[in-house]
Amino acid sequence: MIQIDLSKLQQFVSVPYEMELAPRLHIVHGHLQKGNGVGGEFTGWVHLPESYDRAEFARIEHLCLPPCLPSSYYFSD
């Protein structure tokens, strides 16, 4: 899930404007997460950190990493 820190937003956008945008931002966030908005077929990257082909990643990892170091040296779970 994408996390956005809005703590510094108030210096650029007034609070009433932020509150006015909140409902639309929730709708857009839902479209982005579900991939059902305009251009939804291009939003696969949103879930990439959570859902990816682990077998393909392991194959690529095996081909790319020097054999003398374990993969845990590069990646931690």
N, C-alpha and C positions, 0 to 999 in steps of 0.2 A: 504494500500500500504506500502511496505517496504521502509524505508528511510535509507540511509547509509551515514554517515559523512566521507568524504574522505579528510578532511582538513589536517590530520596528515600523509597521505599516502606518501607525497613527501619525507619524511625522510627515507623511506624504498624502494620506487620505483621511478625511474627517470621519469620525465614528458614525454619524448618521449615514454617510455614503457606504461605509463598510457594512452596516446593518442592512442597507437597501440591497447590496449585492449578495449577501449571504444566501438567500433562497436560490438565486440563479447559480451561484457557485456550487451548491449542493446538487443541483440538477446536472450541471456539467460534470461534476465529479462522478456521479452515477453513470452517465453516458461513457465516460472515459474508462471506468472500471468494468462495465459490461460490454463495451465495444459496440454499442448499438446506436451511436450518434452518427452524424455526418462524418465520413472518413473512418468509421469504426473498424474497417478492415485493416487499418494501418496502426492499430493500438496494441498489437501483440507485445510490444516492448514493455508495456505497463506491468505485466505479470512475469516477465522474463526472469527476474531475480528469484522468484518462487517456483516457477514451473518451467523447466527446460528438460531436454532429452539428456538425462544423466549418462546413459550409455554412450551417446555421441560425444559428450563432454569428456568422459573418461578416455575414449579413443583418441581424441585430439590431445588431451593432456599427456597421454602416454607417448604420442608422437613428438610433442613439442618440448617436453621437459628433459633435461639431461638425466641419464639413467643413474648417475651417481648420487643423486639427492632424492629422498622420498617426497611424494607430492605434498605431504603435510608440512614440508618446509615452505612451500609456496602458498598453500591454501589451508585454512583452518575451518572446521565445521562450526 
